[in-house]
């Protein structure tokens, strides 16, 4: 959905308390209406990724940013079915083979080598979150970081889905 008026109407319908923001539970329910079933942990990760003001919920502008990402991922998936590595490369995730296959295995719910849209979106949400965290530690922008155990635990805990 790209029409801002339609998205505003949909957002306000989901914002049952009329607070101007939605929670992870409300966002999960909204996805379910559209036949997308995400675990609550993935929806919470989506909110963390796009919660620019860090208040724990999603405003309409943050919702628009998430929607833009989901449209991009959905369009990519529909054009590149079963070609996930090139698809991920196309949206900026250049992974080596071990990282690529490990990530894909983790998000293939049915373990059949085929992704549904929600599986692929969950994978992309994880990768974007991991990249954001990596970039926060890669202050010299060299593509490498050194982490102590505390930092590593922080990173893995922040990216868990």
Backbone as CSV, one residue per row, in Angstrom:
resi,resn,N_x,N_y,N_z,CA_x,CA_y,CA_z,C_x,C_y,C_z
1,UNK,0.839,-1.193,0.000,0.000,0.000,0.000,0.874,1.244,0.000
2,UNK,0.690,2.076,-0.998,1.504,3.271,-1.057,0.683,4.539,-0.840
3,UNK,-0.646,4.460,-0.912,-1.480,5.632,-0.752,-1.507,6.050,0.714
4,UNK,-0.993,7.250,0.980,-0.863,7.718,2.367,-2.227,7.837,3.060
5,UNK,-3.246,8.251,2.334,-4.580,8.384,2.935,-5.132,7.022,3.367
6,UNK,-4.914,6.019,2.536,-5.377,4.670,2.878,-4.600,4.154,4.087
7,UNK,-3.294,4.410,4.087,-2.477,3.976,5.218,-2.889,4.701,6.501
8,UNK,-3.212,5.976,6.396,-3.660,6.745,7.568,-4.948,6.139,8.121
9,UNK,-5.882,5.828,7.227,-7.154,5.233,7.647,-6.921,3.878,8.321
10,UNK,-6.081,3.074,7.723,-5.774,1.763,8.277,-5.094,1.901,9.641
11,UNK,-4.124,2.828,9.741,-3.413,3.055,10.998,-4.390,3.481,12.091
12,UNK,-5.272,4.407,11.781,-6.228,4.896,12.783,-7.202,3.802,13.208
13,UNK,-7.529,2.904,12.291,-8.408,1.787,12.655,-7.720,0.839,13.641
14,UNK,-6.434,0.640,13.447,-5.661,-0.236,14.328,-5.376,0.447,15.659
15,UNK,-5.210,1.758,15.635,-4.948,2.539,16.859,-6.258,2.682,17.626
16,UNK,-6.686,1.582,18.223,-8.003,1.527,18.868,-8.137,2.502,20.038
17,UNK,-7.032,2.849,20.669,-7.079,3.777,21.808,-6.903,5.234,21.390
18,UNK,-6.712,5.453,20.081,-6.569,6.811,19.512,-5.446,7.606,20.181
19,UNK,-4.297,6.936,20.366,-3.149,7.590,20.997,-2.199,8.196,19.975
20,UNK,-2.399,7.859,18.690,-1.475,8.328,17.665,-0.284,7.408,17.492
21,UNK,-0.298,6.286,18.214,0.769,5.299,18.058,0.186,3.914,18.295
22,UNK,0.874,2.907,17.748,0.398,1.535,17.913,1.483,0.690,18.570
23,UNK,1.036,-0.323,19.268,1.924,-1.243,19.974,2.252,-2.428,19.059
24,UNK,3.150,-3.261,19.507,3.508,-4.458,18.753,2.291,-5.379,18.592
25,UNK,1.496,-5.504,19.626,0.309,-6.363,19.557,-0.682,-5.840,18.522
26,UNK,-0.874,-4.522,18.490,-1.778,-3.943,17.494,-1.229,-4.119,16.081
27,UNK,0.076,-3.955,15.916,0.691,-4.132,14.604,0.589,-5.588,14.157
28,UNK,0.799,-6.526,15.079,0.674,-7.954,14.760,-0.746,-8.274,14.296
29,UNK,-1.736,-7.730,14.969,-3.135,-7.947,14.580,-3.405,-7.390,13.192
30,UNK,-2.824,-6.247,12.921,-3.004,-5.634,11.608,-2.395,-6.507,10.510
31,UNK,-1.223,-7.056,10.765,-0.607,-7.943,9.784,-1.477,-9.173,9.562
32,UNK,-2.055,-9.702,10.643,-2.894,-10.894,10.538,-4.096,-10.643,9.627
33,UNK,-4.639,-9.437,9.670,-5.755,-9.084,8.782,-5.327,-9.221,7.328
34,UNK,-4.075,-8.879,7.054,-3.529,-9.002,5.706,-2.917,-10.360,5.414
35,UNK,-3.228,-11.366,6.223,-2.735,-12.737,6.067,-1.223,-12.861,6.191
36,UNK,-0.621,-12.010,6.980,0.796,-12.124,7.295,0.905,-12.497,8.766
37,UNK,1.494,-13.630,9.021,1.633,-14.121,10.388,3.087,-14.011,10.823
38,UNK,3.378,-13.021,11.638,4.709,-12.842,12.182,4.679,-13.176,13.666
39,UNK,5.715,-13.815,14.168,5.807,-13.978,15.621,5.884,-12.592,16.266
40,UNK,5.397,-12.471,17.457,5.409,-11.174,18.148,6.837,-10.645,18.260
41,UNK,7.815,-11.538,18.361,9.208,-11.087,18.458,9.650,-10.364,17.187
42,UNK,9.176,-10.805,16.022,9.514,-10.127,14.760,8.834,-8.760,14.703
43,UNK,7.583,-8.705,15.119,6.854,-7.435,15.123,7.521,-6.451,16.089
44,UNK,7.941,-6.949,17.240,8.656,-6.084,18.190,9.960,-5.581,17.581
45,UNK,10.640,-6.440,16.825,11.873,-6.020,16.165,11.583,-4.960,15.114
46,UNK,10.477,-5.100,14.391,10.083,-4.080,13.410,9.908,-2.732,14.102
47,UNK,9.226,-2.758,15.235,9.006,-1.513,15.971,10.340,-0.946,16.448
48,UNK,11.206,-1.799,16.976,12.523,-1.295,17.417,13.290,-0.674,16.255
49,UNK,13.202,-1.287,15.079,13.922,-0.768,13.911,13.416,0.606,13.480
50,UNK,12.122,0.813,13.554,11.524,2.048,13.037,10.997,2.972,14.122
51,UNK,11.308,2.686,15.354,10.909,3.532,16.483,11.954,4.643,16.637
52,UNK,11.876,5.630,15.757,12.900,6.666,15.692,12.963,7.512,16.961
53,UNK,11.825,7.694,17.642,11.834,8.487,18.877,12.043,7.621,20.123
54,UNK,12.199,6.320,19.927,12.513,5.371,21.008,11.504,5.378,22.157
55,UNK,10.212,5.461,21.805,9.193,5.448,22.853,8.521,4.079,22.999
56,UNK,8.968,3.095,22.234,8.444,1.741,22.371,7.199,1.444,21.570
57,UNK,6.707,2.426,20.827,5.537,2.203,19.983,5.814,2.816,18.611
58,UNK,4.843,2.720,17.713,5.046,3.166,16.343,4.065,4.284,15.999
59,UNK,4.614,5.449,15.678,3.791,6.573,15.225,3.419,6.350,13.759
60,UNK,2.580,7.206,13.228,2.189,7.066,11.833,3.385,7.249,10.904
61,UNK,4.246,8.218,11.169,5.427,8.423,10.316,6.358,7.213,10.369
62,UNK,6.511,6.638,11.543,7.333,5.438,11.678,6.686,4.268,10.938
63,UNK,5.366,4.198,11.002,4.605,3.190,10.289,4.806,3.335,8.781
64,UNK,4.822,4.573,8.289,5.065,4.820,6.865,6.450,4.324,6.454
65,UNK,7.450,4.566,7.299,8.809,4.109,6.997,8.862,2.577,6.950
66,UNK,8.213,1.915,7.899,8.149,0.453,7.886,7.424,-0.022,6.634
67,UNK,6.327,0.615,6.299,5.556,0.233,5.124,6.408,0.328,3.856
68,UNK,7.205,1.380,3.753,8.094,1.556,2.596,9.071,0.375,2.492
69,UNK,9.641,-0.025,3.622,10.557,-1.163,3.662,9.833,-2.444,3.245
70,UNK,8.633,-2.673,3.777,7.887,-3.895,3.474,7.492,-3.954,2.002
71,UNK,7.139,-2.823,1.421,6.802,-2.783,-0.009,8.023,-3.154,-0.841
72,UNK,9.164,-2.603,-0.466,10.416,-2.883,-1.172,10.752,-4.378,-1.108
73,UNK,10.637,-4.963,0.065,10.941,-6.380,0.248,9.927,-7.247,-0.496
74,UNK,8.661,-6.903,-0.412,7.615,-7.672,-1.074,7.783,-7.653,-2.591
75,UNK,8.070,-6.490,-3.151,8.273,-6.376,-4.596,9.481,-7.196,-5.028
76,UNK,10.511,-7.141,-4.243,11.718,-7.889,-4.556,11.451,-9.387,-4.527
77,UNK,10.736,-9.851,-3.520,10.445,-11.272,-3.402,9.625,-11.756,-4.589
78,UNK,8.644,-10.977,-5.001,7.773,-11.423,-6.092,8.519,-11.505,-7.418
79,UNK,9.592,-10.742,-7.596,10.343,-10.807,-8.847,11.485,-11.806,-8.802
80,UNK,11.897,-12.204,-7.612,13.069,-13.066,-7.505,12.799,-14.329,-6.682
81,UNK,11.650,-14.923,-6.867,11.310,-16.143,-6.140,12.438,-17.174,-6.309
82,UNK,12.830,-17.785,-5.205,13.869,-18.816,-5.151,15.257,-18.327,-5.555
83,UNK,15.460,-17.050,-5.621,16.786,-16.494,-5.877,17.096,-15.503,-4.767
84,UNK,17.134,-16.009,-3.548,17.208,-15.127,-2.395,18.543,-14.418,-2.236
85,UNK,19.630,-15.096,-2.560,20.925,-14.434,-2.386,21.032,-13.199,-3.283
86,UNK,20.698,-13.301,-4.588,20.710,-12.081,-5.411,19.693,-11.039,-4.921
87,UNK,18.561,-11.523,-4.408,17.543,-10.601,-3.893,18.088,-9.829,-2.696
88,UNK,18.739,-10.530,-1.791,19.312,-9.862,-0.617,20.447,-8.926,-1.018
89,UNK,21.262,-9.355,-1.982,22.328,-8.479,-2.478,21.740,-7.196,-3.068
90,UNK,20.640,-7.338,-3.773,20.005,-6.195,-4.437,19.534,-5.140,-3.432
91,UNK,19.153,-5.567,-2.241,18.723,-4.589,-1.237,19.813,-4.290,-0.218
92,UNK,21.054,-4.667,-0.555,22.187,-4.223,0.241,22.753,-5.187,1.261
93,UNK,22.344,-6.447,1.221,22.872,-7.429,2.160,23.798,-8.385,1.418
94,UNK,25.070,-8.075,1.376,26.059,-8.930,0.713,26.656,-9.866,1.755
95,UNK,26.147,-11.080,1.781,26.589,-12.057,2.771,27.425,-13.134,2.093
96,UNK,28.415,-13.650,2.816,29.135,-14.803,2.277,28.223,-16.021,2.410
97,UNK,28.599,-17.111,1.747,27.726,-18.294,1.713,27.394,-18.857,3.085
98,UNK,28.367,-19.029,3.994,27.983,-19.579,5.307,26.981,-18.693,6.050
99,UNK,27.195,-17.389,6.037,26.261,-16.481,6.719,24.898,-16.514,6.040
100,UNK,24.880,-16.514,4.713,23.627,-16.540,3.961,22.821,-17.801,4.286
101,UNK,23.451,-18.975,4.197,22.723,-20.226,4.418,22.282,-20.386,5.868
102,UNK,23.081,-19.947,6.801,22.697,-20.024,8.214,21.496,-19.129,8.487
103,UNK,21.537,-17.907,7.958,20.410,-16.985,8.152,19.144,-17.544,7.507
104,UNK,19.262,-18.053,6.284,18.086,-18.599,5.594,17.497,-19.785,6.346
105,UNK,18.347,-20.686,6.826,17.858,-21.836,7.600,17.085,-21.383,8.829
106,UNK,17.572,-20.344,9.469,16.936,-19.857,10.692,15.538,-19.305,10.450
107,UNK,15.273,-18.798,9.244,13.986,-18.161,8.975,13.080,-18.972,8.059
108,UNK,13.482,-20.155,7.683,12.655,-21.053,6.874,11.789,-21.863,7.836
109,UNK,10.610,-21.325,8.184,9.761,-21.941,9.206,9.402,-23.391,8.899
110,UNK,9.097,-23.673,7.635,8.668,-25.019,7.271,9.845,-25.942,6.950
111,UNK,11.051,-25.389,6.950,12.279,-26.153,6.678,12.198,-26.914,5.356
112,UNK,11.642,-26.243,4.337,11.520,-26.872,3.019,12.300,-26.121,1.933
113,UNK,13.104,-25.144,2.330,13.899,-24.411,1.360,13.123,-23.360,0.584
114,UNK,11.898,-23.099,1.011,11.061,-22.098,0.325,10.568,-21.087,1.342
115,UNK,10.658,-19.843,0.970,10.208,-18.769,1.850,8.830,-18.288,1.445
116,UNK,8.004,-18.047,2.456,6.772,-17.298,2.263,7.136,-15.829,2.474
117,UNK,6.244,-14.938,2.121,6.530,-13.515,2.257,6.896,-13.148,3.692
118,UNK,6.151,-13.672,4.672,6.445,-13.313,6.060,7.799,-13.852,6.520
119,UNK,8.212,-15.038,6.010,9.547,-15.561,6.324,10.625,-14.623,5.789
120,UNK,10.456,-14.221,4.546,11.447,-13.367,3.893,11.522,-12.000,4.576
121,UNK,10.373,-11.440,4.929,10.362,-10.157,5.632,11.035,-10.299,6.994
122,UNK,10.762,-11.391,7.696,11.408,-11.628,8.996,12.921,-11.686,8.835
123,UNK,13.387,-12.375,7.808,14.820,-12.447,7.533,15.388,-11.054,7.273
124,UNK,14.707,-10.277,6.453,15.189,-8.922,6.127,15.182,-8.008,7.352
125,UNK,14.181,-8.138,8.204,14.129,-7.354,9.441,15.336,-7.708,10.313
126,UNK,15.617,-8.999,10.443,16.773,-9.430,11.221,18.064,-8.865,10.630
127,UNK,18.233,-9.008,9.321,19.471,-8.535,8.681,19.636,-7.024,8.825
128,UNK,18.546,-6.283,8.670,18.631,-4.823,8.818,18.992,-4.447,10.253
129,UNK,18.397,-5.130,11.214,18.720,-4.862,12.623,20.180,-5.187,12.917
130,UNK,20.640,-6.325,12.392,22.036,-6.715,12.598,22.977,-5.695,11.955
131,UNK,22.624,-5.236,10.761,23.467,-4.242,10.086,23.487,-2.933,10.867
132,UNK,22.344,-2.508,11.366,22.296,-1.265,12.156,23.200,-1.367,13.384
133,UNK,23.136,-2.501,14.072,23.999,-2.703,15.240,25.467,-2.750,14.847
134,UNK,25.771,-3.479,13.787,27.151,-3.567,13.316,27.690,-2.176,12.992
135,UNK,26.894,-1.396,12.262,27.328,-0.044,11.886,27.570,0.839,13.104
136,UNK,26.806,0.619,14.165,27.013,1.400,15.387,28.381,1.112,16.005
137,UNK,28.864,-0.102,15.848,30.177,-0.472,16.389,31.311,-0.232,15.394
138,UNK,30.980,-0.146,14.113,31.983,0.070,13.061,32.147,1.574,12.817
139,UNK,32.628,2.263,13.828,32.724,3.731,13.754,33.723,4.200,12.705
140,UNK,34.731,3.397,12.397,35.724,3.763,11.375,35.237,3.393,9.970
141,UNK,34.081,2.748,9.865,33.485,2.329,8.588,34.446,1.472,7.761
142,UNK,35.079,0.481,8.437,36.029,-0.406,7.777,35.446,-1.787,7.478
143,UNK,34.225,-2.045,7.933,33.622,-3.349,7.694,34.076,-4.416,8.668
144,UNK,34.702,-3.991,9.756,35.162,-4.922,10.791,34.952,-4.285,12.157
145,UNK,34.618,-5.132,13.126,34.481,-4.644,14.496,35.142,-5.631,15.453
146,UNK,35.528,-5.124,16.591,36.030,-5.956,17.681,35.092,-5.740,18.855
147,UNK,34.559,-6.842,19.371,33.601,-6.769,20.472,34.129,-7.535,21.672
148,UNK,33.899,-6.989,22.855,34.153,-7.788,24.045,32.893,-8.622,24.305
149,UNK,32.932,-9.501,25.286,31.801,-10.389,25.536,30.515,-9.613,25.825
150,UNK,30.601,-8.549,26.620,29.411,-7.760,26.944,28.796,-7.146,25.693
151,UNK,29.627,-6.612,24.825,29.127,-6.015,23.586,28.507,-7.086,22.688
152,UNK,29.141,-8.250,22.618,28.617,-9.339,21.812,27.246,-9.779,22.323
153,UNK,27.120,-9.921,23.633,25.822,-10.311,24.209,24.789,-9.235,23.943
154,UNK,25.165,-7.976,24.075,24.246,-6.866,23.762,23.762,-6.992,22.310
155,UNK,24.690,-7.203,21.385,24.331,-7.290,19.962,23.420,-8.478,19.676
156,UNK,23.773,-9.637,20.166,22.959,-10.817,19.873,21.584,-10.719,20.537
157,UNK,21.543,-10.120,21.716,20.251,-9.942,22.389,19.385,-8.934,21.653
158,UNK,19.990,-7.907,21.119,19.242,-6.875,20.393,18.700,-7.379,19.058
159,UNK,19.373,-8.349,18.468,18.967,-8.855,17.151,18.075,-10.083,17.222
160,UNK,17.914,-10.652,18.396,17.145,-11.901,18.476,15.710,-11.684,18.021
161,UNK,15.214,-12.695,17.371,13.839,-12.645,16.882,13.142,-13.922,17.308
